[in-house]
Amino acid sequence: MRILVLGSTGYLGQHVTARLRALPGARVRTAGRSADADVAVDLAGDPPERLAGLLAPEAPDAVVNCAGVTGGDAVALAEVNARGPAALCAALREAAPAARLVHLGSAAEYGPGLPGTKAAESAATCPLGPYGATKLAGTVAVTASGLDAVVLRVGNPVGPGAPVTGLPGRITALLRAAGRDPDAVLRLGDLSAHRDFVDVRDVAGAVELAVTAGGPLPPVLNIGGGEAVRVRRLVRELAGRAGFRGRVEEDGGGSARSARVSWQCSDIGAAAGALGWRPSHTLDESLAALWAAAGPAAALWAAAGPASHAPEVEVVP
């Protein structure tokens, strides 16, 4: 089976690529802007005709799009998260119309959830900011493409290698830097929000199942932990694992977007039915793997970072 992975150097992409390379008989190639990509493509800038010419020689049976950005201005977000999937779909219609496309979306596409409820794939999509809006635009491009395609709408990924651009990775870096200093203070934003955390290795497992599943799949499938977890709990559990002896202070601030999204939780029943997928890692296991994998580089980032690096409740995939 020939599989082409875009965005293989990102957090999700690295785990997805490793998982797919372990598949018996799989030939996995990578495409993107990184110097070590097998195929040099730029979803944000290449016209579809050029993309088609680059992808056609690969003759992929499946294409996995992990490319995406979580930060930056609205233009940068739109170029990668919205324009990128649209250009990819146009190229695949010419270069590999029979290939299965697995695209990674985001639970941020739903916007604020109703406390106590889980959002199914049929729920209204009302993203509040450019990130969620551009991810939703990418999802629409994929589901309307006419290709054999499925969007995996991913919750908040956590686990080994989590980057400092997300809250779990940032908290881990700060705790590594603080060590067991009893005078250390972590000044954070409001931690009262609920988020649906899913282990990055379980996301990779869902991608594998989507790539190899026979027959057509639903256009969108939620991939999450299926549980709303208060962010404060995640911080406390990481602090406990670190042996943190200082104190955590919440200043009541945080990002405006997160303040308006106090609850997110996904109904993951459809993925169980269509793929036979369920998360296999508990949150405790995910945090243990995150802590074990975080090395000196994380602590150096925290120690060198300015005060503005203090984490806020800004948890997006």
Order of alpha helices (4+ residues) and beta strands (2+ residues): beta-alpha-beta-beta-alpha-beta-alpha-alpha-beta-alpha-beta-beta-alpha-beta-beta-beta-alpha-beta-beta-alpha-beta-alpha-alpha-alpha-alpha
